Amino acid sequence: MKIEIHKLYLLKKFLKKIFLVSSIFFALVLIINLIEEINFLKEVDSKLFLPVWLTLLNAPSLLYEIFPFIILISTQIFFIDIIENKKFFILKNLGLNNLNILKFILFITFIFSLCLITIFYNFSSILKHQYLLIKNGFSSDNKYLAVITENGLWIRDVYNNKTVIINADKISGQLLLNASITEFDNNYKIQKNLISKKIDVLKKNWVLYDVLISDEKNNSKKVEEMRYNSNFDLEKINNLFSDLSSLTFFELVKLKKDYKLIGYSTNDIDVQLQKIYSFPFLLSIMSVISSILMINIKYQKNILLHIFIGIMLSVLIYYIGHFSSLLGSNNKIPITLSVWFPVLILSIVSSIGIVRINEK
């Protein structure tokens, strides 16, 4: 019974540290992001409310990205607190050994992480979507629009004072297949319609093959090949779908299905989904490694060294994970391996550490 009471004590204590550290980092994110938004909007005649609002919309998404670091710092502060207040030794006298405490911290972190990906991630994604909608309104590219649906790829372009709608059933490498290009005047009346079996979009000077050209009077003719200028090339089309943090989990799953229907690469979505799946395990293992480092304090009497090691380890893991994800997105290594590799490395390191503290 006493052990259960002290587990409740550990639960409250650990969650308080997570909330404290999260609040501190959230405040830092707000300040830094607010400065960036003010600088971004300094050329725009806007009230102070706008950069504040943009900051509030974007901050949760930024906070989510640094939660592995938050968990590591929270665990370190938690152990410093219970060790300096002699609670650590009291817990051991009541029957909680090193491994018991570590397992309980691991359990709390894992449940907390599940809440993060099911609630906080989707909430922050919705806010990020609103943030991008407002921010893009001040961008020079706000006249462009591109979406992928079950009906194919749709692009809105503005070229030579004409609004252009491009639609393609499928994408194959640098080719748009079964595509149509419709030009509108300023009154949104159709001026020209081009139907092509395939369009090479590698460069902004597109190459159309097997084209049927129709004008506003329904006069039509066929040409085997023609050139068409656009603001888009293959790189720009690919970059239109790069910010996946503004999509909820279910939107990512649906978008992946739509990508597959038209032959568009799902690598970036697969990486994002795998990051979501691996997130609870990453945070849990970060808490384990931090626990292992801090449990050893009572033997080595060097708190600052252990904190420094923990911070450097989290930075190293971040860069390894980022580099590994890039390799996966570019098909250099399997996507699953690219995301789970840091988790695997941390698991091996933590397993060695668990064996050592269990022997003490």
Secondary structure, DSSP 8 states (H G I E B T S, - for coil): -HHHHHHHHHHHHHHHHHHHHHHHHHHHHHHHHHHHHHHHTTTS---THHHHHHHHHHHHHHHHHTHHHHHHHHHHHHHHHHHHTTHHHHHHHTT--HHHHHHHHHHHHHHHHHHIIIIIHHHHHHHHHHHHHHHHTTSTTTT-EEEEETTEEEEEEEETTEEEEEEEEEEETTEEEEEEEEEE-TT--EEEEEEEEEEE-SSSEEEEEEEEEEETT--EEEEEEEEEE-S--HHHHHHTT--GGGS-HHHHHHHHHHHHHHT---HHHHHHHHHHHHHHHHHHHHHHHHHHHHHTHHHH--HHHHHHHHHHHHHHHHHHHHHHHHHHHTTSS-HHHHHHHHHHHHHHHHHHHHHHHHT-
